[in-house]
Amino acid sequence: MASGDPLFKSVLLSLRLTAPLLFTLGAACAWTAQQHVDYCGIATALCLCVCAAGLFAEDLLQDGYQRDRAVLAHVAVHPGVNARQAARAVGVPEKVVTRSLDRLVRDGIVIADGEVEGRSPRTFSLALTPPDSAEASHSGVPI
């Protein structure tokens, strides 16, 4: 795999190396600064470590958003789908899809049908009206 190969570039970009590399660099700088009794260097290196931890957390958060979007898109195209079918289609474990679907149901974007004591087999479809507008129409307030 040559460095000019598009597959090489996509593999390199898909690896989430930025946060771990910055954290490692910060830790190495903190260790070096500690050896030289450079308090300003230690503070700067620790700030770099904290920033790297924030980047890592953001990466995890973005993964969750992308997964939720993929599950939502599948539910939109295939109304009445259950968690197992969505997991197979999206390519992630069923537990992960179940958490995404629970978040989407809680937000009122997706509705769960056939709920049996909070467990599967539930089927999911898009909520046709936003939760706020459904309450407003029942209270006699025009939308």
VENFEN-V776683 format. One record per residue. N is the residue number from 1. RES is the residue in one small letter. BURIAL is I if it has 16 or more other C-alpha atoms within 10 Angstrom, else O. Layout:
n=N res=RES burial=BURIAL
n=N res=RES burial=BURIAL
This chain:
n=1 res=m burial=O
n=2 res=a burial=O
n=3 res=s burial=O
n=4 res=g burial=O
n=5 res=d burial=O
n=6 res=p burial=O
n=7 res=l burial=O
n=8 res=f burial=O
n=9 res=k burial=O
n=10 res=s burial=O
n=11 res=v burial=O
n=12 res=l burial=O
n=13 res=l burial=O
n=14 res=s burial=O
n=15 res=l burial=O
n=16 res=r burial=O
n=17 res=l burial=O
n=18 res=t burial=O
n=19 res=a burial=I
n=20 res=p burial=O
n=21 res=l burial=O
n=22 res=l burial=I
n=23 res=f burial=I
n=24 res=t burial=I
n=25 res=l burial=I
n=26 res=g burial=I
n=27 res=a burial=I
n=28 res=a burial=O
n=29 res=c burial=I
n=30 res=a burial=I
n=31 res=w burial=O
n=32 res=t burial=O
n=33 res=a burial=I
n=34 res=q burial=O
n=35 res=q burial=O
n=36 res=h burial=O
n=37 res=v burial=O
n=38 res=d burial=O
n=39 res=y burial=O
n=40 res=c burial=O
n=41 res=g burial=I
n=42 res=i burial=I
n=43 res=a burial=O
n=44 res=t burial=O
n=45 res=a burial=I
n=46 res=l burial=I
n=47 res=c burial=O
n=48 res=l burial=I
n=49 res=c burial=I
n=50 res=v burial=I
n=51 res=c burial=I
n=52 res=a burial=I
n=53 res=a burial=I
n=54 res=g burial=O
n=55 res=l burial=I
n=56 res=f burial=I
n=57 res=a burial=O
n=58 res=e burial=O
n=59 res=d burial=O
n=60 res=l burial=O
n=61 res=l burial=O
n=62 res=q burial=O
n=63 res=d burial=O
n=64 res=g burial=O
n=65 res=y burial=O
n=66 res=q burial=O
n=67 res=r burial=I
n=68 res=d burial=I
n=69 res=r burial=O
n=70 res=a burial=I
n=71 res=v burial=I
n=72 res=l burial=I
n=73 res=a burial=O
n=74 res=h burial=I
n=75 res=v burial=I
n=76 res=a burial=I
n=77 res=v burial=O
n=78 res=h burial=O
n=79 res=p burial=O
n=80 res=g burial=I
n=81 res=v burial=I
n=82 res=n burial=I
n=83 res=a burial=I
n=84 res=r burial=I
n=85 res=q burial=I
n=86 res=a burial=I
n=87 res=a burial=I
n=88 res=r burial=O
n=89 res=a burial=O
n=90 res=v burial=I
n=91 res=g burial=O
n=92 res=v burial=O
n=93 res=p burial=O
n=94 res=e burial=I
n=95 res=k burial=O
n=96 res=v burial=O
n=97 res=v burial=I
n=98 res=t burial=I
n=99 res=r burial=O
n=100 res=s burial=I
n=101 res=l burial=I
n=102 res=d burial=O
n=103 res=r burial=O
n=104 res=l burial=I
n=105 res=v burial=I
n=106 res=r burial=O
n=107 res=d burial=O
n=108 res=g burial=I
n=109 res=i burial=I
n=110 res=v burial=I
n=111 res=i burial=I
n=112 res=a burial=I
n=113 res=d burial=O
n=114 res=g burial=O
n=115 res=e burial=O
n=116 res=v burial=O
n=117 res=e burial=O
n=118 res=g burial=O
n=119 res=r burial=O
n=120 res=s burial=O
n=121 res=p burial=I
n=122 res=r burial=I
n=123 res=t burial=I
n=124 res=f burial=I
n=125 res=s burial=I
n=126 res=l burial=I
n=127 res=a burial=O
n=128 res=l burial=O
n=129 res=t burial=O
n=130 res=p burial=O
n=131 res=p burial=O
n=132 res=d burial=O
n=133 res=s burial=O
n=134 res=a burial=O
n=135 res=e burial=O
n=136 res=a burial=O
n=137 res=s burial=O
n=138 res=h burial=O
n=139 res=s burial=O
n=140 res=g burial=O
n=141 res=v burial=O
n=142 res=p burial=O
n=143 res=i burial=O
